[in-house]
Structure formats: structure tokens, C-alpha cells
Amino acid sequence: MAIGDQAALATLIHPEATNREAIDEPADCRVQGPAAFTATSQWLRQAWSDIAFTADTCVARDDLVVTYGTMSGRHTGPFTVYDDRAQIAQVFPATGRSFTVDHAHFFRMKDGRIVEHWAVRDDRSLGEQLGWAPPSPIYALRMSLATALARRQSKR
């Protein structure tokens, strides 16, 4: 995910795989299979440079694998969140700030590959580290302008 290696993802992701976290991602992330996970990787890397994941703890039982670790990076591009219809809900303009947040990922396995994914993330800490929550008045204005511009551009 961190480097967006489509070939590597294809070896790890089952053709029927579903990413339960894609609910706030672009439409191409909401399909099944390796292409969806590749699209998620591209979406993340548009906003975060130096993106990295750790898996400090890993537990497996039957067809379920759980990892606990961190995601880190630097916010160097706009981070766009989408609504349930895959329309732009909010854009967070780049802050240039670095972050490290805790993540727990849950993977259901089938035929030795991931067939389902969901996660628990510390989004509150992410927002605080990047200055999104609470936003300064200037950053709130930047968010509003970036969201309006992105919505206009998406209609073209």
C-alpha cells in the first residue's frame, strides 16, 4: 500500500476482495479485487508523502489476521474525503506536517490472500497532528475553498 506496487498487491489481494474502509474513498476504490486496493494506495499517496506502515503485533486465528501498528507520513497533497455516493465531501489542503497514528487492521483470508479488510484508526490524533481539529480560522477557510474548487473540477 505504501508504494502502490500493483503487481505485489495482486499477489496479496484476492480477486473477490472487499475493502470495508473504502466508504469514504473515491469510486474506483469501492470495487472488488486488487484494482480497488491499488486505487486506495494511489488515493493515500496523493495526500501523504513518505507514507509508511508498521505491523508491530500480528495475530492469526483461522481465516482472520489482525495487525496493530502505525501509519506515518507527511501531508504534502490535498486529502479528499468522499460521501456515500462517492462525491467529494471535504478536502483537507496540505499542511506539510508529519504524523504518526495507531492503526489496527483486520484481514479475512481466502486461498492465502486477503478477501476482506477493515480497520480501526486514530483519526482524531491524525486531525490534531495535522491541524485539522480544531482548525484555525485560516485553515477552515482553506478547507472550504479547496472543497469548493475540487467539487467544481469534478463536475467538468
C-alpha positions in Angstrom: 0.0 0.0 0.0 2.8 2.4 0.9 4.5 2.2 -2.5 1.5 1.3 -4.7 3.1 -1.8 -6.3 0.2 -3.1 -8.3 1.9 -6.4 -9.0 2.7 -7.0 -5.4 -0.9 -6.2 -4.4 -2.2 -8.6 -6.9 -0.3 -11.4 -5.2 -1.7 -10.5 -1.8 -5.3 -9.4 -2.7 -7.9 -12.0 -3.7 -9.9 -11.1 -6.9 -13.1 -11.0 -4.7 -11.5 -8.8 -2.0 -13.5 -6.0 -0.4 -12.1 -3.1 1.5 -14.7 -2.1 4.1 -12.8 1.1 4.7 -13.4 2.4 1.1 -16.7 4.0 2.2 -15.1 7.5 2.3 -12.8 6.9 -0.7 -13.2 7.6 -4.5 -15.4 5.3 -6.5 -12.6 3.3 -8.0 -11.6 2.2 -4.5 -15.0 0.7 -3.9 -14.9 -2.1 -6.3 -13.5 -5.6 -5.6 -10.1 -7.1 -6.1 -6.6 -5.8 -6.4 -7.5 -2.8 -8.6 -9.5 -1.4 -5.7 -6.6 -1.7 -3.2 -4.3 -0.2 -5.8 -6.7 2.7 -6.2 -6.7 3.2 -2.4 -2.9 3.2 -2.4 -2.9 5.9 -5.1 -5.5 7.9 -3.2 -3.4 7.8 0.0 -0.2 8.6 -1.7 -1.7 11.7 -3.4 -2.0 13.2 0.1 0.8 11.6 2.1 4.5 11.5 1.1 6.9 9.3 3.0 3.9 7.1 3.9 4.8 4.0 5.9 3.0 1.3 7.8 4.3 -0.8 10.7 2.8 -4.0 12.0 4.1 -4.2 15.5 1.8 -7.0 16.5 0.2 -9.7 14.3 -2.3 -12.3 15.4 -3.8 -15.0 13.2 -6.7 -17.3 14.0 -8.5 -19.5 11.5 -9.1 -17.2 8.5 -8.6 -13.9 10.4 -5.4 -11.9 10.7 -5.2 -8.8 12.9 -2.3 -6.4 12.9 -1.6 -3.5 15.2 0.9 -0.8 14.4 1.3 2.7 13.0 0.8 4.7 9.8 3.1 7.7 9.3 3.9 10.2 6.7 3.8 13.9 5.7 0.7 15.7 4.5 2.0 17.2 1.2 -1.1 17.0 -1.0 -4.8 17.6 -0.6 -6.6 14.8 1.3 -10.1 14.3 -0.2 -12.8 12.5 1.7 -15.9 11.3 -0.2 -19.5 10.7 0.8 -21.6 7.6 0.4 -22.3 8.4 -3.2 -18.5 8.8 -3.9 -18.9 12.6 -4.2 -16.4 15.0 -2.7 -17.4 15.6 0.9 -14.3 17.5 2.2 -10.8 18.5 1.1 -8.0 19.0 3.6 -5.3 21.1 1.9 -1.7 20.1 2.5 -0.2 21.3 5.8 3.3 20.0 5.3 3.1 18.4 8.8 4.3 15.0 9.7 2.2 12.5 11.6 2.2 9.0 13.2 -1.1 7.4 14.2 -2.1 4.0 15.6 -3.9 1.5 13.3 -5.4 -1.9 13.8 -6.2 -3.8 10.6 -8.4 -6.9 10.2 -8.0 -9.2 7.3 -10.1 -12.1 6.3 -8.1 -14.6 4.2 -9.2 -16.9 1.4 -6.9 -19.1 -0.6 -3.9 -17.5 1.1 -4.9 -13.9 0.1 -6.8 -11.1 1.6 -10.5 -11.2 0.8 -11.8 -8.7 3.2 -10.3 -5.7 5.1 -11.4 -3.3 7.7 -9.6 -1.1 10.2 -9.7 0.9 13.4 -7.7 4.1 13.0 -6.9 7.0 15.3 -8.3 9.7 13.0 -8.7 12.1 15.9 -5.0 12.1 16.6 -4.3 12.4 12.8 -6.5 15.5 12.7 -4.9 17.1 15.7 -1.3 16.4 14.5 -2.1 17.9 11.1 -4.0 21.0 12.4 -7.4 19.8 11.1 -9.1 19.5 14.5 -9.8 22.0 15.7 -8.9 24.0 12.5 -7.6 27.5 12.8 -9.9 30.1 11.1 -7.4 30.4 8.2 -7.2 26.6 7.8 -11.0 26.3 7.9 -11.2 28.9 5.1 -8.5 27.0 3.1 -10.6 23.8 3.6 -13.8 25.5 2.4 -12.0 26.9 -0.7 -10.3 23.7 -1.6 -13.5 21.7 -1.3 -15.4 24.1 -3.5 -12.7 24.1 -6.1 -12.4 20.2 -6.1 -16.2 19.9 -6.5 -16.2 22.3 -9.4 -13.3 20.4 -11.1 -15.0 17.1 -10.6 -18.1 18.3 -12.5 -16.0 19.0 -15.6 
